[in-house]
């Protein structure tokens, strides 16, 4: 790895000092109390965040100052940690550590997806170019999934960051929630149309593919246990869909089994099929993976209201449920009210992404509905799917402020 130049080292150490200051601030202590309440099932003050994973070109890239490639990678990580608090004053918790994860991977199928990305700068649009047109005739292309770990690259990053600012921010090894994406990988190879038609034309092949992917993940979990790669998933550790692992049920040290860890599942690709079809082609395989988790976070952008009664409600390990605006939010609130499952709200994004001044009156009216739907629930609000705030940090800060004001006025514990 390239050497870090003196000027870059100075920049990185300054950012490390800034993160430490945020971590030790009274504001961070207040935020951690909010997350602790969620972790212990107390309906106190919900958390609010504006997530920027779709517009880092507006909040991270323009602020990079380092010149070396390795230095810029570390600078990116530091800035990424600080954006929510520094720019938006949201409820992102800050750790007094620099967090690194093992570079592991699990690839459920052998074929490589072919994706055509939109040519427009900073666009998130893409098109799947199917590499499998006929699942029955081309089934062998799915074989050859793999998993593994790159220990050396991980340890090299640990050594580098410890040398740079370990005296300020100690390195902490963390692990995100265990992954188990099944339908996403299949659709990436087939496209949605072929996938949906295959459930009708070749149902036995779809089952075979789902079993193949599930077995791969089960072997991957065995690998993580055997190789000693599991880490605690509690506190300020990442859970998929950009949340955190705060809980009072999983161990925070000496983790040796996947059943001591958070897991994450979703199947947004099947949001347009009936609940019965989901139950036939997806749920049995997800259920096998849930048995390997300690706790579960579920969902991305799909509807979960339709599959809650007969399927998702059966998992007593479920602790966080994604509630996108494609759901009947009030219905999901009825399902979760009084339970130990967090209503993880992902509100509609157009109020902040529409050009021109924000329509604050319309935004407040919308947030009122979200807060009323989530009343009586453990409530976490995270504004995802935002493509731009037009580089206007104050716009993002104001959006968060309005969300907090609406929660205080309309959400009832």
C-alpha positions, -999 to 999 in steps of 0.1 A, spaced: 0 0 0 13 35 -9 28 57 18 7 84 33 22 119 26 28 143 55 1 167 44 -25 139 40 -15 125 74 -22 159 90 -56 160 73 -66 126 85 -54 132 121 -75 164 121 -106 145 110 -99 118 136 -98 145 163 -131 159 150 -147 125 152 -135 120 187 -149 154 197 -183 144 183 -181 110 201 -174 127 234 -199 155 231 -231 159 252 -251 158 220 -238 123 213 -247 112 248 -282 124 242 -284 105 209 -270 73 224 -298 75 250 -324 75 222 -308 44 207 -306 27 241 -343 33 246 -350 15 213 -327 -13 223 -345 -19 255 -380 -16 241 -388 18 256 -410 42 236 -393 74 243 -378 97 216 -376 81 181 -344 86 161 -343 106 129 -316 104 102 -312 117 66 -292 90 48 -269 100 19 -258 68 3 -273 79 -30 -257 113 -30 -222 111 -16 -211 132 -46 -227 161 -28 -217 155 8 -184 136 8 -166 139 -26 -165 177 -27 -149 178 8 -121 154 1 -87 171 6 -62 143 6 -42 137 -26 -30 100 -22 -54 72 -32 -50 53 1 -54 85 21 -85 95 3 -101 61 10 -96 66 47 -107 102 45 -139 91 28 -146 67 57 -140 94 83 -162 119 65 -189 92 59 -191 87 97 -196 125 103 -220 136 76 -252 130 95 -241 149 126 -219 175 110 -241 185 81 -276 175 91 -277 174 129 -295 141 128 -294 112 153 -264 94 138 -244 80 168 -206 85 167 -181 60 180 -148 70 195 -132 43 173 -123 39 136 -143 8 125 -130 -18 101 -147 -50 90 -133 -82 76 -132 -82 38 -155 -112 34 -179 -121 6 -206 -146 -3 -217 -151 -39 -247 -174 -41 -244 -181 -78 -215 -187 -102 -226 -166 -131 -216 -129 -134 -243 -104 -138 -242 -79 -166 -255 -45 -157 -256 -14 -179 -253 18 -159 -269 51 -169 -243 74 -185 -255 106 -168 -231 117 -141 -241 106 -106 -271 87 -119 -282 56 -100 -302 42 -130 -292 8 -145 -306 -20 -167 -301 -57 -162 -289 -75 -193 -300 -111 -187 -272 -137 -188 -299 -163 -183 -329 -162 -207 -343 -197 -201 -338 -210 -165 -344 -246 -174 -320 -247 -204 -293 -226 -188 -296 -237 -152 -260 -249 -150 -248 -213 -153 -260 -208 -117 -236 -234 -103 -203 -223 -88 -212 -199 -60 -184 -190 -36 -174 -173 -4 -142 -163 14 -122 -137 32 -92 -115 22 -74 -113 55 -43 -95 43 -61 -65 28 -81 -62 60 -51 -64 83 -31 -40 61 -59 -14 65 -58 -20 103 -20 -15 104 -22 17 83 -49 34 103 -34 24 136 -2 41 125 -20 72 112 -42 80 142 -46 50 165 -36 72 194 -67 93 187 -92 68 173 -84 32 182 -92 7 155 -123 -14 163 -132 -45 143 -169 -46 136 -193 -68 116 -224 -59 98 -255 -80 99 -252 -114 83 -264 -112 47 -287 -137 29 -299 -121 -3 -317 -147 -24 -340 -132 -50 -317 -102 -57 -289 -123 -70 -313 -144 -92 -330 -113 -107 -296 -97 -114 -288 -127 -136 -323 -131 -152 -341 -98 -151 -375 -94 -136 -396 -106 -165 -377 -139 -169 -377 -144 -131 -415 -139 -129 -422 -161 -159 -400 -188 -145 -421 -191 -114 -449 -202 -137 -430 -220 -164 -403 -238 -143 -413 -237 -107 -391 -267 -98 -361 -249 -112 -368 -217 -92 -370 -239 -61 -337 -255 -70 -321 -222 -75 -334 -209 -42 -321 -240 -24 -288 -236 -41 -284 -200 -28 -297 -209 6 -272 -238 10 -244 -215 -1 -252 -190 26 -255 -218 52 -220 -229 42 -208 -194 44 -221 -190 79 -203 -223 89 -171 -208 74 -174 -176 94 -178 -197 126 -149 -221 118 -125 -193 108 -133 -171 138 -145 -142 117 -177 -135 136 -178 -103 157 -204 -88 180 -234 -71 164 -245 -47 191 -242 -9 198 -228 13 171 -223 -16 147 -240 -16 112 -272 -34 104 -282 -35 67 -304 -8 53 -281 17 71 -292 12 106 -275 1 138 -273 -30 160 -284 -16 193 -301 -43 214 -300 -59 248 -303 -95 236 -270 -104 218 -236 -107 233 -211 -79 229 -181 -101 232 -170 -137 226 -192 -143 196 -186 -177 181 -220 -187 165 -242 -169 139 -271 -174 163 -254 -147 184 -256 -122 156 -280 -99 137 -291 -111 103 -308 -92 75 -332 -105 48 -354 -89 21 -371 -98 -11 -381 -66 -28 -380 -84 -62 -412 -103 -52 -432 -74 -40 -456 -77 -70 -464 -114 -64 -492 -126 -42 -486 -134 -6 -492 -170 -14 -466 -170 -41 -441 -154 -17 -449 -181 7 -442 -208 -19 -410 -195 -35 -393 -173 -9 -404 -178 27 -392 -214 32 -357 -205 21 -356 -173 42 -369 -193 71 -339 -216 69 -316 -186 71 -335 -170 100 -328 -201 120 -291 -192 118 -295 -157 132 -298 -143 167 -320 -113 157 -334 -103 123 -339 -70 104 -362 -74 74 -371 -55 43 -359 -29 18 -384 -11 -4 -409 -39 -8 -444 -42 7 -444 -60 40 -480 -54 49 -493 -82 26 -469 -108 39 -469 -100 75 -499 -120 88 -490 -154 73 -452 -151 71 -431 -124 87 -451 -124 119 -440 -160 125 -404 -150 132 -399 -143 169 -364 -131 161 -376 -102 141 -367 -68 157 -366 -43 129 -391 -41 100 -386 -18 70 -417 2 63 -414 19 29 -441 42 15 -453 14 -8 -469 -1 23 -502 7 40 -483 23 68 -512 26 91 -518 -12 87 -482 -20 95 -484 3 126 -514 -18 138 -493 -50 133 -464 -36 153 -481 -15 179 -470 -26 214 -445 -52 200 -407 -54 203 -403 -49 165 -390 -15 155 -412 3 129 -382 13 106 -398 41 86 -384 51 52 -406 81 42 -413 93 7 -383 112 -6 -398 137 -30 -403 165 -5 -366 170 -2 -356 160 -37 -381 181 -57 -364 212 -71 -372 246 -57 -380 255 -21 -392 227 1 -430 226 5 -429 226 43 -466 226 48 -470 195 26 -440 179 43 -455 184 77 -488 170 66 -471 139 53 -450 134 84 -481 137 105 -495 107 88 -463 87 93 -461 96 129 -497 87 136 -492 53 118 -461 46 140 -477 57 172 -475 31 199 -445 15 181 -408 15 186 -401 41 160 -370 48 139 -371 72 110 -345 71 83 -349 91 51 -334 68 24 -337 68 -14 -327 105 -17 -308 112 -49 -300 148 -43 -304 177 -19 -289 200 -46 -257 204 -26 -276 224 0 -266 211 34 -290 236 51 -319 220 31 -310 186 47 -307 201 81 -341 218 78 -356 185 66 -344 167 97 -355 195 120 -391 193 106 -391 156 110 -382 159 146 -408 186 152 -435 164 137 -425 135 158 -427 156 189 -461 169 180 -478 138 164 -461 106 175 -476 91 206 -457 64 226 
